[in-house]
Amino acid sequence: MRVKFKLVIKKDIINIIIPHFTKYSLLGFKSLQYLIWIKIVNILVLEPKRSLERDNKLDLLIKELSS
């Protein structure tokens, strides 16, 4: 069985999800994906206003996640 859900509240991501996976580390390839995901979250939090530069950074990181 596979379950998917979507979080849209940044506060929950920052205060619940990130601390959980920092305390209980992922292993293998998932840990690499998590590090990329953290970079994406940081960009979204630190640069909330959309710009071409921000979107390009996000696109590159999302492509890394897909490979």
Secondary structure, DSSP 8 states (H G I E B T S, - for coil): ---------HHHIIIIIHHHHHHS---THHHHHHHHHHHHHHHHHH--S--HHHHHHHHHHHHHHH-
